[in-house]
Amino acid sequence: MKLRYRNFLNILFVLNIISCGGGGGGEESTKTPAPAAPTVPEAEQTTNDLVSNTAFDFSSGFDLSLTLASIDGATNHYYVNVCSDYAIENGVQAINYESCKIRTSFTANEQAFKISLSVEETNLIAQIWPMENNASPINLFWDRNADGDIWVIRVDI
């Protein structure tokens, strides 16, 4: 009976050791962390390393000289929006008015503006509204490739 009791205790002891993992339990490790791997600096790049086409001028934009011609003796007033984001579908212009660069009226004096555009803004629409009942807008278009960096807008009355 004693032998059975002793075997029973030995089995319980072994199971107890196995169930807890047999590790050093609860104490924090006092090992020192491994040193971090040294960082290798990247090779410096300078603008001397850049190679480009001689026609590329590293400019991200350009200036458009826009002139609104004067209107002398007009009986109607005209309002103009010059915008860069528009689409033409089935002959109808859909304009994103958030993209307008200028919103103003024509006056008796010529008005000159310099508009800074990104290289992607190569087409603009000028939508001219006569300020009268049931008026339809007059739409004029500017294309940088065809018209260059100068645009004169005239209203023929």
Secondary structure, DSSP 8 states (H G I E B T S, - for coil): -HHHHHHHHHHHHHHHHHHTTTS--S--------------------GGG----TT----SEEEEEEEE----S-SS-EEEEEES-EEEETTEEEE-GGGEEEEEE--SS-EEEEEEEETT--EEEEEEEESSTT---EEEEEEHHHHTTEEEE----
